[in-house]
């Protein structure tokens, strides 16, 4: 019973993996474009430094 539940959970993860990776790739590209905009970076630096730091680490990541 426990093994069946694990197999079911694994199947669910496998089914969502491709779509999740596509979404993450798209979001990472969007964040990179945001960080190319000096006004956005200035605003985030002034008002939301924590978010800016996270965006910068996401944009700098070599892989997801």
C-alpha positions in Angstrom: 0.0 0.0 0.0 2.8 2.4 0.9 4.7 1.5 -2.2 1.6 2.1 -4.4 1.2 5.6 -2.8 4.9 6.4 -3.5 4.5 5.3 -7.1 1.4 7.4 -7.5 3.2 10.4 -6.1 6.2 9.8 -8.3 4.0 9.7 -11.4 2.4 13.0 -10.4 5.8 14.6 -10.1 7.0 13.2 -13.4 3.9 14.5 -15.2 4.4 18.1 -13.9 8.2 18.2 -14.2 8.4 19.3 -17.9 5.8 22.0 -17.5 7.4 23.3 -14.3 10.8 23.5 -15.9 9.3 25.4 -18.9 7.6 27.9 -16.5 10.8 28.4 -14.5 12.8 29.0 -17.6 10.3 31.6 -18.8 10.2 33.3 -15.5 14.0 33.4 -15.3 14.1 35.1 -18.7 11.5 37.6 -17.6 13.5 38.4 -14.4 16.6 38.9 -16.5 14.8 41.4 -18.7 13.5 43.2 -15.7 17.0 43.5 -14.3 18.1 45.0 -17.7 15.8 48.0 -17.0 17.7 50.6 -14.9 14.4 52.1 -13.6 13.2 48.8 -12.3 16.5 48.0 -10.6 16.6 51.5 -9.0 13.0 51.1 -7.7 13.7 47.6 -6.3 17.0 48.8 -4.7 15.2 51.7 -3.0 12.1 49.9 -1.9 12.6 46.1 -2.0 16.3 45.2 -1.6 15.5 41.7 -0.5 13.5 41.0 -3.7 16.2 42.5 -5.8 18.8 40.2 -4.2 16.7 37.2 -4.9 16.0 38.3 -8.5 19.8 38.8 -9.0 20.6 35.3 -7.7 17.9 33.7 -9.9 19.2 35.6 -13.0 22.8 34.6 -12.2 22.0 30.9 -11.7 23.6 28.7 -14.3 20.9 26.0 -14.0 17.5 25.6 -12.5 
